[in-house]
Structure formats: C-alpha cells, structure tokens
C-alpha cells in the first residue's frame, strides 16, 4: 500500500483520548498524520501550485516539486539519526524553508517547536531548555542571537543554519518514501509556546489529531476547495498561521501564499491581486491597520477574511467591509484549541451580529460557573471547550494542567455567554476584566464606543488601581488628529455608555513619552499587560 493510500478511513480510539478530548460526535479522517496529508494531495494533483513565497524574487512550488524538497529533508533527518519523538526548534520566519522542514519533521514523527525569531536570546534559551529540544535550525538573520543562545546554554546542542542544510539536503540520497505510516494521530506534533500574562511562556502540546481535526473543520466550514488560495500573513511560529492558512487549505487541496517576515502589511492588497488570494486570516488589529493605510483594493479576489484573537470592534468591522467590500468572519479559539473552536456562519448574508459563532463539529463548548456547572442562556461565565482539537497538555506543568483541564473541559480563562439561539459571545480575557466598585466592566464595551469617534485609529481600555473602587478605567488612544483633546474624548462618551463605565483617564498615545503606538504582539494582538506596565511606570506616580 502506498504512503498516500486513503482508502481506509481513520478514527481516533476514544478510549485512548484524554477526558477533555472526548465528545459524542465522531471524527473521521483520511490519514493518520500531517506528513501523509501532504503526500496524498501531492499524489492527487502533482502539477498544481502548492506554495507561493513572494520576496525579492517569487518562489513558486508545485505539490510535486515541494514533495521532493520535503523528502530531501526527511532523508537528512534520517541520515543524522533524528528519530521519531525528537523535538527540534525552528527559529525561522515565515518562509518556504520553514514549511518544508515542518512537513518533513511531522512526516517522521519529529516534534516541531517553533521559536519567534524576534525573541530575546534569554527567552529563546528558556524555550529550548523547557522543551528539551535536541536540534535547533535557524535562519541567517538571527545568527548573532544564536551565538548568544549557544553561550548561555550549559550544554552543547547542534545549531544548524537552515539555508546551509537546505542545500545539503537536496544532495541527499532521497528514498522513495519514509516510514510516515509509523506516525499516528495521537503522536506529538508541535509545541507552541504561548506568552503568559506573568512568568514564563507555557508550552502547549498538540498532536496530529489536533492539527488534522481543526484543519478539516475550518476547511469544511468555509467550503475550501482546490481553487482556494490562502494568504498567510500571521507568523507560523503560532498556530493560526500553521492551521488556518496552511493546513486548512492543504486539507482541501488548495494553495498558500506565505508572506516573508520582512514584507509587512503595506503590500497586503498587492499580494492579494498578484497571487489571486481568496481567503486570509488576520486579527482585528490588522483590520485597523489596513484601514489606516487606505490602499487601493481594486482587483481584489478575496472572498472572505477569517478574524479572531481578540474582540472585534463592530465599528472596525463595519468600516472595513464598507471600505473594502470583503466580508469578515469572526471566530473564537486559542492555542489550546489548536486554533479556532467556533465561527460565525459562513456566507456573508447568514452572519449574526456581535457573536463569535457556533461550535465547530470537532468540539463542544459550554459556559460554566466557578463551580463548574453550566449556566443558562444569557448568563455570563467561563468559556470551556472539549473535543478533538483541544491540546493534550501544558508541557511539564502538572498543577496548571490540573486546573486548566479539569472535569473533562479545557477552562479557557475567557468570559462570555451563550444566547438563546446557541451563539457564543466573547467578552474578554479574565486578566483584562475591569472590576470597578464591584461592577464587571469589559474593555470592549468602552473601546466600541470610542472607535465610533472619527479621529480614533486605535484604543485599548485597562483597569488601573483606585483606593476606594479597587479599579478605575484608563484608555490609551491613538489619533489621526492630534489636536483632539482628552476632554473632547471624555465628552464623546456622554449618553453612549453608563456613567460608571466612562473612563476617568484618557491617555493620547501621540503625546506620550516612551510609547508611540498601542503595543501589539507578533500576531498583532493588543498587549494589555504592557499598557498596564507603562501606566505603572510612567503615570501612576503622578496620580
């Protein structure tokens, strides 16, 4: 039987699943691992374009050509004794090299642990040690950082330039196939490190079932097919870039356009036009950035934009769709749910306003109270998820695992509610909730009002210490007209939101020292904790 044979359907053995991965619905897959998924598509449509990597010179690979590169990397791993179960770090920006190594490693049962190349050396050292990786592949641009990382490690590890190895790998004796059939659904696939609000990042362990289940669900939800071309602008060292714009279109036999790290968002519409992108996945902050650029979208081929990662402000969505004519489909998920766990309805005319949608077929969701009991429609509580796309564990954190994966659910730490129609509403992260005088106030309530002001480009509300109320409200605002005053912005809230929810402090970023924008992470999520730290360091002492 060839390694791309898909005649036998694959179902996970539910008795071997973790309690928080078991649901009543069945998961039916064609293949047991991500490596074989690629090979099956390459066998079916070898001449079809699989990957486009625009840079100074466009790289374009058919499925057939990319399979040869993957097999070269598989041979390189095999000839150097990199066995199934080995963990490797990739310190590589979005590139064809990242993708080739990714599929080759997963096809051999090697665990991929990506590291953000923009991290500081000490942060890289922590992830390398915590993941117990045995091989580090890096790109030339981070060579100086890598030298510092090597010096900081108390033990020797092979650090290898991916470009050098890539050329070497192409000269390897490439076998017709590898032992991809030895890799099963429940084998470890990737470990994604999430940035915590405090302390060190946590390694989220995902297996092949997680990746395949979420990719299948997303592809089927949005009717991806062989004509789908997904534009990947989010980093592949996080799960959204890997799953939504690489594995989901691959599951449908489509193509991916992967932007280099240096590309940025300025040429977004140029890339869409040049390569006929039909879908992309971005965060709400990127919608705001594209609105600020106001570049021409004439000739756009986008059918839709998948959006998640933080609260999508309704004003931003409406302005974006009015300006660019592309529907935005909001969803909700976390690294711990591989990527998305629910979506708004497909087809623009079927969307429901102000919801993150219904649960995907691969998982179940519920709103639970602090005692772990499900609450009724309209009642707020913690968003909890279980299913085939829910992560196995946090690496090496038994106490955290006991808390987060309790009673057969993954407890997200996010607030939300489910309405009478079964749609889920996301309110905010537990850590971002503002509690003023005993009243729960969600940052999005305040931000949604302020976004309606014509001069507000971006804003973020945080809770700050108050001696009597516990917390009060402070909003950081980025303006396109710096003549607007904080007094004018405060007056804008009058009649639009309850008085106790109106911010007592409005800080205009355009005029602050030591900060010139709303801080964001690599996926363009607003970093509320950095705003709280800035407030503590620069503002609190004067109040």
C-alpha positions as CSV (number, residue, x, y, z in Angstrom):
1,X,0.0,0.0,0.0
2,X,1.5,3.4,-1.0
3,X,2.0,6.0,1.7
4,X,-0.7,8.2,0.1
5,X,-3.3,5.5,0.1
6,X,-6.5,7.0,1.5
7,X,-8.8,4.0,1.1
8,X,-9.1,3.4,4.9
9,X,-10.8,6.0,7.0
10,X,-9.1,6.8,10.3
11,X,-10.9,7.3,13.5
12,X,-9.2,8.0,16.9
13,X,-9.7,5.4,19.5
14,X,-11.9,7.3,22.0
15,X,-10.7,5.1,24.9
16,X,-7.2,6.5,24.4
17,X,-8.2,10.1,24.3
18,X,-7.9,12.4,27.3
19,X,-11.2,13.2,29.1
20,X,-11.2,16.8,27.7
21,X,-10.8,15.4,24.1
22,X,-13.8,13.1,24.2
23,X,-17.1,14.1,22.6
24,X,-20.0,12.2,21.3
25,X,-19.5,13.1,17.6
26,X,-17.1,11.0,15.6
27,X,-14.0,12.3,13.9
28,X,-13.4,10.7,10.5
29,X,-10.1,11.4,8.8
30,X,-8.4,10.0,5.7
31,X,-4.8,9.9,7.1
32,X,-3.1,9.4,10.4
33,X,-0.6,12.3,10.3
34,X,0.2,15.7,8.8
35,X,3.0,14.4,6.7
36,X,0.8,11.9,4.9
37,X,-1.8,14.6,4.3
38,X,0.7,16.5,2.2
39,X,1.8,13.4,0.3
40,X,-1.8,12.4,-0.5
41,X,-2.5,15.8,-2.0
42,X,0.8,15.7,-4.0
43,X,-0.1,12.4,-5.4
44,X,-3.6,13.6,-6.5
45,X,-2.6,16.9,-8.1
46,X,1.2,16.9,-8.6
47,X,1.3,19.8,-11.0
48,X,-0.9,22.1,-9.1
49,X,0.7,25.1,-7.3
50,X,1.0,24.4,-3.6
51,X,3.1,27.3,-2.2
52,X,4.0,30.8,-3.3
53,X,6.6,32.7,-1.3
54,X,6.9,36.3,-2.6
55,X,10.0,38.2,-1.8
56,X,12.6,39.9,-3.9
57,X,12.0,37.0,-6.3
58,X,8.8,35.0,-6.1
59,X,9.3,31.3,-5.2
60,X,6.5,29.1,-6.6
61,X,6.3,25.4,-6.0
62,X,4.0,22.8,-7.3
63,X,3.0,19.9,-5.0
64,X,5.3,17.6,-6.8
65,X,8.3,20.0,-6.6
66,X,7.7,20.7,-2.9
67,X,7.4,17.0,-2.1
68,X,10.9,16.4,-3.5
69,X,12.1,19.1,-1.1
70,X,10.3,17.6,1.9
71,X,11.7,14.1,1.1
72,X,15.2,15.6,0.9
73,X,14.7,17.0,4.4
74,X,13.3,13.6,5.6
75,X,16.4,11.9,4.3
76,X,18.6,14.5,6.0
77,X,16.9,13.8,9.3
78,X,17.1,10.1,8.8
79,X,20.8,10.1,7.9
80,X,21.6,12.1,11.0
81,X,19.7,9.9,13.4
82,X,16.9,12.4,14.2
83,X,14.4,9.9,15.3
84,X,10.6,9.8,16.0
85,X,9.9,11.6,19.2
86,X,12.8,14.0,18.9
87,X,12.0,17.7,19.5
88,X,13.5,20.3,17.3
89,X,13.4,24.1,17.4
90,X,12.8,26.2,14.3
91,X,14.0,29.8,14.7
92,X,12.8,30.8,11.3
93,X,10.4,33.4,10.0
94,X,7.7,32.6,7.5
95,X,9.4,31.0,4.5
96,X,9.3,28.1,2.2
97,X,12.1,26.6,4.2
98,X,10.0,26.7,7.4
99,X,7.2,24.9,5.6
100,X,9.5,22.2,4.1
101,X,11.1,21.4,7.4
102,X,7.7,21.4,9.1
103,X,6.2,18.8,6.9
104,X,9.4,16.7,6.8
105,X,9.6,16.6,10.5
106,X,6.0,15.8,11.1
107,X,6.1,13.1,8.5
108,X,8.9,11.4,10.5
109,X,7.2,11.8,13.9
110,X,9.6,14.6,14.9
111,X,8.1,17.3,17.1
112,X,8.4,20.9,15.8
113,X,8.8,23.6,18.5
114,X,8.9,26.9,16.7
115,X,10.5,29.9,18.3
116,X,9.7,33.5,17.4
117,X,12.9,34.8,15.8
118,X,12.2,38.3,17.4
119,X,12.5,37.0,20.9
120,X,15.5,38.0,23.1
121,X,18.2,35.3,23.5
122,X,17.3,34.6,27.1
123,X,13.7,33.9,26.0
124,X,14.9,31.5,23.4
125,X,17.1,29.8,25.9
126,X,14.1,29.2,28.1
127,X,12.1,27.6,25.4
128,X,15.0,25.4,24.2
129,X,15.6,24.1,27.7
130,X,11.9,23.8,28.7
131,X,11.1,21.8,25.5
132,X,14.2,19.6,25.9
133,X,14.9,20.1,22.2
134,X,17.8,18.2,20.7
135,X,18.4,20.2,17.5
136,X,18.0,23.9,16.6
137,X,17.5,25.0,13.0
138,X,17.8,28.8,12.5
139,X,17.9,31.4,9.7
140,X,20.9,33.6,9.0
141,X,19.1,36.8,10.2
142,X,19.3,35.6,13.8
143,X,22.9,34.3,13.7
144,X,24.1,36.9,16.3
145,X,21.3,36.0,18.7
146,X,22.0,32.3,18.2
147,X,25.6,32.9,19.2
148,X,24.4,34.4,22.5
149,X,22.0,31.5,23.0
150,X,24.8,29.0,22.5
151,X,26.9,30.7,25.0
152,X,24.1,30.8,27.6
153,X,23.3,27.1,27.3
154,X,25.3,25.0,29.8
155,X,25.3,22.0,27.4
156,X,26.1,21.6,23.7
157,X,23.4,21.3,21.1
158,X,23.6,21.2,17.4
159,X,22.7,24.7,15.9
160,X,22.4,24.5,12.2
161,X,21.7,27.2,9.5
162,X,18.6,26.1,7.6
163,X,19.9,27.6,4.4
164,X,23.2,25.6,4.5
165,X,21.3,22.4,5.4
166,X,18.7,23.0,2.8
167,X,21.4,23.0,0.1
168,X,23.0,20.0,1.7
169,X,19.6,18.2,1.9
170,X,19.0,18.5,-1.8
171,X,22.1,16.4,-2.4
172,X,21.0,13.6,-0.1
173,X,20.1,10.2,-1.5
174,X,16.3,10.6,-1.3
175,X,14.4,7.3,-0.8
176,X,11.0,6.8,-2.5
177,X,9.3,7.2,0.8
178,X,9.8,7.2,4.6
179,X,8.2,5.5,7.5
180,X,5.4,8.0,7.8
181,X,2.9,5.2,8.4
182,X,4.7,4.8,11.8
183,X,3.3,8.2,12.9
184,X,-0.2,8.1,14.4
185,X,-3.0,10.5,15.3
186,X,-2.0,10.7,19.0
187,X,1.7,11.2,18.4
188,X,3.1,14.6,19.5
189,X,3.3,17.0,16.5
190,X,4.0,20.6,17.6
191,X,4.6,22.5,20.8
192,X,3.5,26.1,20.7
193,X,4.7,28.5,23.4
194,X,2.1,31.0,24.5
195,X,3.0,34.3,26.1
196,X,1.6,34.4,29.6
197,X,0.5,37.5,31.4
198,X,3.1,36.7,34.1
199,X,6.1,34.5,34.3
200,X,7.4,32.2,31.6
201,X,5.5,31.1,28.5
202,X,3.7,27.8,28.6
203,X,4.3,25.0,26.0
204,X,1.0,23.8,24.5
205,X,1.4,20.3,23.3
206,X,-0.6,19.5,20.1
207,X,-0.8,16.1,18.4
208,X,-1.5,15.1,14.8
209,X,-5.2,14.6,15.6
210,X,-5.5,18.2,16.9
211,X,-4.0,19.6,13.8
212,X,-5.9,17.5,11.3
213,X,-9.2,17.9,13.2
214,X,-9.0,21.7,13.3
215,X,-7.8,21.9,9.7
216,X,-10.6,19.7,8.5
217,X,-13.2,21.7,10.4
218,X,-12.1,25.1,9.1
219,X,-11.8,23.8,5.5
220,X,-15.3,22.4,5.6
221,X,-16.9,25.4,7.5
222,X,-15.7,27.8,4.8
223,X,-16.1,25.4,1.8
224,X,-12.4,25.5,0.9
225,X,-11.6,23.6,-2.3
226,X,-8.8,23.1,-4.8
227,X,-9.2,26.6,-6.0
228,X,-8.7,28.1,-2.5
229,X,-5.6,30.3,-2.2
230,X,-4.9,31.4,1.4
231,X,-2.7,34.4,2.1
232,X,-0.7,33.7,5.2
233,X,0.3,37.0,6.9
234,X,0.4,35.7,10.5
235,X,3.6,34.1,11.8
236,X,3.9,30.3,11.6
237,X,5.6,30.1,14.9
238,X,2.0,30.5,16.2
239,X,-0.9,28.1,15.5
240,X,-3.1,30.4,13.4
241,X,-0.5,30.7,10.6
242,X,0.1,27.0,10.6
243,X,-3.5,25.8,10.8
244,X,-5.8,28.3,9.2
245,X,-3.7,29.4,6.2
246,X,-1.6,26.3,5.6
247,X,-3.2,23.1,6.8
248,X,-6.8,24.0,6.2
249,X,-6.3,24.9,2.5
250,X,-4.0,21.9,2.2
251,X,-6.8,19.7,3.6
252,X,-8.9,20.9,0.6
253,X,-6.1,20.5,-1.9
254,X,-5.7,24.3,-2.2
255,X,-2.7,26.6,-2.1
256,X,-0.9,29.0,0.3
257,X,0.8,32.3,-0.3
258,X,3.2,32.8,2.5
259,X,4.5,36.3,3.3
260,X,8.0,36.8,4.4
261,X,8.6,38.4,7.8
262,X,10.1,41.5,6.1
263,X,7.0,42.0,3.9
264,X,4.8,43.7,6.5
265,X,1.2,44.7,5.8
266,X,1.7,47.6,3.4
267,X,1.7,45.4,0.3
268,X,-1.3,43.3,1.5
269,X,-3.7,44.2,-1.4
270,X,-0.8,43.9,-3.9
271,X,-0.2,40.4,-2.8
272,X,-3.9,39.6,-3.0
273,X,-4.1,40.9,-6.5
274,X,-0.8,39.4,-7.8
275,X,-1.4,35.9,-6.5
276,X,-5.3,35.8,-6.6
277,X,-5.7,35.1,-2.9
278,X,-9.2,34.0,-2.0
279,X,-9.0,33.9,1.8
280,X,-6.8,35.1,4.6
281,X,-6.8,35.0,8.4
282,X,-5.9,38.1,10.5
283,X,-6.5,39.7,13.8
284,X,-8.8,42.7,14.4
285,X,-5.8,45.0,14.9
286,X,-4.7,44.2,11.4
287,X,-8.1,45.3,10.1
288,X,-7.5,48.6,11.8
289,X,-4.0,48.9,10.3
290,X,-5.3,48.2,6.8
291,X,-8.0,50.8,7.3
292,X,-5.2,53.3,8.3
293,X,-3.2,52.5,5.1
294,X,-6.3,53.1,2.9
295,X,-4.5,51.4,0.0
296,X,-6.4,50.5,-3.2
297,X,-8.1,47.1,-3.2
298,X,-9.2,47.3,-6.8
299,X,-8.9,43.9,-8.4
300,X,-9.2,42.1,-5.1
301,X,-10.0,38.4,-5.3
302,X,-10.7,37.9,-1.6
303,X,-13.9,36.0,-0.8
304,X,-13.6,36.5,2.9
305,X,-11.4,37.2,5.9
306,X,-11.2,34.9,9.0
307,X,-10.7,37.0,12.1
308,X,-10.1,36.2,15.7
309,X,-7.6,36.5,18.6
310,X,-9.2,39.4,20.4
311,X,-12.5,41.3,20.5
312,X,-13.6,42.5,17.0
313,X,-14.9,46.0,17.4
314,X,-18.2,46.3,15.5
315,X,-17.3,49.8,14.2
316,X,-14.0,48.4,12.8
317,X,-15.7,45.5,11.0
318,X,-18.4,47.8,9.5
319,X,-15.8,50.4,8.3
320,X,-13.6,47.7,6.9
321,X,-16.4,45.9,5.0
322,X,-17.7,49.2,3.7
323,X,-14.3,50.4,2.6
324,X,-13.0,47.2,1.0
325,X,-16.1,45.1,0.3
326,X,-14.8,41.9,1.8
327,X,-16.8,40.1,4.5
328,X,-15.2,39.4,7.8
329,X,-16.0,36.1,9.6
330,X,-15.3,36.3,13.3
331,X,-14.4,33.2,15.3
332,X,-13.0,32.3,18.7
333,X,-10.3,29.9,19.7
334,X,-6.9,29.6,21.5
335,X,-3.6,27.9,21.1
336,X,-5.1,25.3,23.4
337,X,-7.9,24.6,20.9
338,X,-5.3,24.2,18.1
339,X,-6.7,27.4,16.5
340,X,-10.5,28.1,16.2
341,X,-13.2,26.4,18.2
342,X,-16.2,28.3,16.8
343,X,-17.1,30.6,13.9
344,X,-19.9,32.9,12.8
345,X,-22.0,31.4,10.0
346,X,-20.5,31.0,6.5
347,X,-21.9,33.2,3.7
348,X,-21.9,36.9,4.5
349,X,-25.7,37.2,4.5
350,X,-26.1,34.5,7.1
351,X,-23.8,36.1,9.7
352,X,-25.2,37.0,13.1
353,X,-24.1,40.4,14.5
354,X,-21.9,40.6,17.6
355,X,-21.2,36.9,18.0
356,X,-18.2,34.7,17.7
357,X,-20.4,31.9,16.4
358,X,-21.3,28.3,16.9
359,X,-19.1,25.5,18.0
360,X,-17.2,23.6,15.3
361,X,-18.2,19.9,14.7
362,X,-14.8,18.8,16.1
363,X,-15.5,20.2,19.6
364,X,-18.2,21.1,22.1
365,X,-18.4,24.4,24.1
366,X,-20.2,25.4,27.3
367,X,-20.4,28.4,29.6
368,X,-19.6,27.3,33.2
369,X,-19.8,29.0,36.5
370,X,-17.0,28.9,39.1
371,X,-18.3,25.6,40.5
372,X,-18.1,24.0,37.0
373,X,-21.8,24.0,36.4
374,X,-23.3,25.0,33.0
375,X,-25.2,28.3,33.2
376,X,-28.3,29.2,31.2
377,X,-28.7,31.3,28.0
378,X,-27.6,34.9,28.5
379,X,-25.7,34.2,31.7
380,X,-22.0,35.1,31.8
381,X,-19.4,32.6,32.8
382,X,-16.2,31.0,31.6
383,X,-15.9,29.7,28.1
384,X,-15.0,26.0,28.2
385,X,-14.2,23.6,25.3
386,X,-13.6,19.9,24.8
387,X,-13.0,17.9,21.7
388,X,-10.6,16.5,19.1
389,X,-8.9,19.9,18.6
390,X,-8.2,20.5,22.3
391,X,-4.5,20.3,23.3
392,X,-3.0,17.4,25.2
393,X,-1.4,19.4,28.0
394,X,0.9,22.2,29.0
395,X,4.4,20.8,28.9
396,X,5.8,20.0,32.3
397,X,3.1,21.9,34.3
398,X,1.1,19.3,36.2
399,X,-0.6,21.8,38.6
400,X,-1.6,24.1,35.6
401,X,-2.9,21.0,33.8
402,X,-5.0,20.0,36.8
403,X,-6.6,23.5,36.8
404,X,-7.0,24.1,33.1
405,X,-8.2,20.6,32.1
406,X,-10.5,19.9,35.0
407,X,-13.6,17.7,34.9
408,X,-13.3,16.9,31.2
409,X,-13.2,20.5,30.0
410,X,-10.5,22.9,29.0
411,X,-11.1,26.1,31.0
412,X,-10.1,29.0,28.8
413,X,-10.0,31.8,31.3
414,X,-12.2,33.8,29.0
415,X,-15.5,35.4,29.8
416,X,-18.5,35.0,27.6
417,X,-22.1,33.8,27.3
418,X,-24.3,31.8,25.0
419,X,-27.6,33.3,23.7
420,X,-31.0,31.7,23.2
421,X,-30.1,30.7,19.6
422,X,-26.9,28.9,20.7
423,X,-24.5,31.5,19.5
424,X,-21.4,32.3,21.7
425,X,-20.5,35.8,22.7
426,X,-16.9,36.6,23.8
427,X,-16.5,39.3,26.4
428,X,-12.8,39.4,27.4
429,X,-9.9,37.6,29.0
430,X,-10.2,37.1,32.7
431,X,-6.9,39.0,33.2
432,X,-8.3,42.0,31.2
433,X,-11.6,42.3,33.1
434,X,-12.0,45.7,34.9
435,X,-13.7,45.4,38.3
436,X,-14.8,48.9,39.4
437,X,-16.6,49.1,42.7
438,X,-17.8,45.5,42.4
439,X,-19.1,46.0,38.8
440,X,-17.6,43.9,36.0
441,X,-16.7,46.1,33.0
442,X,-15.4,44.6,29.8
443,X,-12.7,46.7,27.8
444,X,-14.6,46.1,24.6
445,X,-17.7,48.0,25.9
446,X,-15.6,51.1,26.2
447,X,-13.5,50.6,23.1
448,X,-16.6,50.0,20.9
449,X,-17.9,53.5,21.9
450,X,-14.5,55.2,21.3
451,X,-14.0,53.6,18.0
452,X,-17.0,55.5,16.7
453,X,-15.1,58.8,17.1
454,X,-13.9,59.7,13.6
455,X,-10.4,60.6,14.8
456,X,-9.7,57.4,16.8
457,X,-7.4,55.0,15.0
458,X,-6.8,52.5,17.8
459,X,-7.7,52.3,21.5
460,X,-7.4,50.0,24.5
461,X,-9.0,50.2,27.9
462,X,-7.4,48.9,31.0
463,X,-8.1,48.8,34.7
464,X,-5.9,50.9,36.9
465,X,-5.6,50.9,40.8
466,X,-8.1,53.1,42.7
467,X,-8.0,53.4,46.5
468,X,-11.8,53.2,47.0
469,X,-13.2,51.4,44.0
470,X,-10.4,48.8,43.6
471,X,-10.0,49.7,39.9
472,X,-10.9,52.6,37.7
473,X,-10.8,52.9,33.9
474,X,-8.0,54.3,31.8
475,X,-8.0,54.3,27.9
476,X,-5.0,54.6,25.7
477,X,-5.9,56.2,22.3
478,X,-4.1,56.7,19.1
479,X,-5.5,59.6,17.0
480,X,-5.1,60.6,13.4
481,X,-5.7,64.2,14.5
482,X,-3.5,65.1,17.5
483,X,-5.4,68.3,18.1
484,X,-8.3,66.4,19.7
485,X,-8.1,66.7,23.5
486,X,-8.8,64.1,26.2
487,X,-11.6,66.3,27.4
488,X,-13.3,66.1,24.0
489,X,-13.0,62.3,24.0
490,X,-14.5,62.1,27.5
491,X,-17.4,64.2,26.4
492,X,-17.9,61.8,23.5
493,X,-18.9,59.1,26.0
494,X,-21.8,61.1,27.3
495,X,-25.1,59.4,26.5
496,X,-23.4,56.5,24.8
497,X,-22.4,54.3,27.8
498,X,-23.3,54.2,31.5
499,X,-21.5,56.8,33.6
500,X,-19.7,54.3,35.8
501,X,-18.2,52.7,32.6
502,X,-16.8,56.1,31.3
503,X,-13.0,56.3,31.7
504,X,-11.6,58.7,34.2
505,X,-8.3,58.9,32.3
506,X,-7.7,59.1,28.6
507,X,-4.1,58.9,27.5
508,X,-3.4,60.1,24.0
509,X,-0.5,57.9,22.7
510,X,0.5,60.6,20.2
511,X,1.6,62.8,23.1
512,X,3.2,60.2,25.5
513,X,6.9,59.7,26.1
514,X,8.3,56.2,25.7
515,X,5.4,54.9,23.7
516,X,4.4,55.8,20.1
517,X,1.7,53.2,19.4
518,X,-0.6,50.7,21.0
519,X,1.7,47.8,21.7
520,X,1.0,44.5,20.0
521,X,2.4,41.0,19.8
522,X,3.6,39.2,16.7
523,X,0.1,38.3,15.7
524,X,-1.0,42.0,16.2
525,X,-3.0,41.3,19.4
526,X,-3.1,44.3,21.7
527,X,-0.8,43.7,24.7
528,X,-2.9,45.0,27.5
529,X,-0.3,43.9,30.1
530,X,2.3,46.2,28.5
531,X,-0.1,49.1,28.8
532,X,-0.7,48.3,32.4
533,X,3.1,48.2,32.9
534,X,3.5,51.6,31.1
535,X,0.8,53.1,33.3
536,X,2.5,51.7,36.5
537,X,5.9,53.0,35.4
538,X,5.0,56.4,33.9
539,X,1.6,57.5,35.0
540,X,0.7,56.1,38.4
541,X,3.3,58.1,40.3
542,X,1.6,61.3,39.2
543,X,-1.9,60.3,40.4
